[in-house]
Amino acid sequence: MTVRDAPRPPAQRKADALVQLQTPGIDVWVATAGTSDDDDPVAHLVPLSLAWIEQHVVIALDRQSTTARNLATDRPARLAVGATRDVVLIDAVVAEVVGVGEAGELADQYRAQADWDPRSAGDSYVFIRLRPERLQAWREANELDGRTLMRRGAWIV
């Protein structure tokens, strides 16, 4: 593998990650875990629209979706934003679930970044605010050392 650029210093990685998370219309892959009808562990992965609001990831989805049900059981989620050579990975836990009809300012902030309004999808949709516990960012193999920028919910950079 050819490394294109010198590794970024941690402060630059954090700044770049925040720019990426605040990009209008950005999508996120959300991975959760649950169980099948036979109680076997099952991983679930879906792409969703993202908004970065007050140091939290906010997603919107139908409350009956597999992802929403998995998150409702207090299981953590792993989120991935960006391309494989410029990725931000976030391990997160649910901070709040709000129905679209009660979301108020949160719904307006989400609509402004995600470029769609889940309130138009009906009352079955919810906003899930996820609190990052760990955040990692890297571009190439030379940035694997020092890729963790947040640990236990606190920036270490």
N, C-alpha and C positions, 0 to 999 in steps of 0.2 A: 504494500500500500504506500502510495506517495503522499506525504504530508505537504499541503500547499502553503500554509502560513505558519509563522511562529505562534506558539501558544499565547493566548490573551491573558493578561493579568486578571486575577479574580475580580477586582472591581469592574473591569471592562466586561467580563462575562456576566456579572450581575446586571449591569446597565443594559447590555444586549438582550438578556433574558427578559427584563422588564419591558423593553421596547417590543419584543416579540409577543409577550402576553397582552399588551395593550393595543396590538394591531387591529384595526377595524376589520370585521368579517373573518377573523381567524377561527380555525376549527381546532378541536382537540380530540384525540383518541382517548376514550375512557374505558379502563379495564376494571371490572369488578368480579367478585367471586360469589358463587351461590351453590345451591345443591339441586340436583335433578329430582324428578319424582321418586327415584329410588334412593334418595339421600346421598348420591355420589357427588363429590365436588365437581363443579363445572365453572370454567372461566367464561367470562362474557366481555366482548370488546365491541364498542360502537363509536362512530364519529359523531360529534355534537358541536354546536356553536358555543363559543366561549366568550365570557366577559370577565375582565380582571377588575374587580371592584373592591377598594379598600383592603388590599392585600389578600383577597379571597378569589378563588375561581367560582364563577357562577355559571351553571348550566340550566337549561330548561328542557323538560321532557314530560311525557305522559306519566302520571303517578302509578299507572298499572304496568309500565314497561319493566322488563327484567332488570335493567340498570337501576331504576328508582326503587324497585323492591329490594334488590341487593343492598343498596345504600341505606335503606330504611332499617336494616338489621344491624346497623352500626358496624358494618364491615368497611375497611378502608378501600380506597380507590387508588389506582395508578393512572396518571394522565401523561400523555405525550403530545407535545406541540412542536411543530417544525419538521424539517427533513432529517434524514438519518445523519447528515453531516452538519447539522446545526439544530440540535435537539435540546429541548427543555423537558425534563422528566420531573413529575411532581407526585409524591405520595401524600395523600390528603384524607381527611376525615370530614364527615358531615358536621357543619356548624349550625345549619338551619334549613328547614324545608318550609316554603311559603307558597300557598296557592296563588295562582296568577291574579285572581281577583282581589287579593289582599296585599299585593306586593308594592303598590304605590311607587315611591322613588326608585326602589330596586328594579322594578320593571322598566322604568324610563331609562335608567342607566344601562341596563342590559340591552334594550332596544338600540340605544345609541351606538354601542360597540358591536353587537352581534349582527346588526342590520336586519333584524326581523323581530316581530312582536308576538310572543307566544300567547298573549291575551286573545289574539284572533283565532287561536286553535281551540278554544273552549275551556271550560272549567276543569277538565280532567288534567290540565297541565299544571306543573309546579316548577318553581325555581328551587334549585338546590345550591346552597352556598357551601363550598368546600374550603376548609382551612388547611393550607399546606403545612405538612409536618417536616417534609424533606424536599428540597429542590436541588436538582443537579442540572448542569448545562455543559455541553462540550460540542466541538466541531469535528475534531480529528483525534486520532489515537494519542497525539502528543498533549491533549488536554484532559486525558482521563485522570491523571493525578490532579487533585484539587478540584474535581468536578462538583463536589458537594458545596453548595453556596448557602443552604439553609439546613439546619438540623434541629429537631424537636420544636419546630415552629418559630425558630429565631434565626435571623440572618447571621451567618458567621463571617461574612465579608463586609 
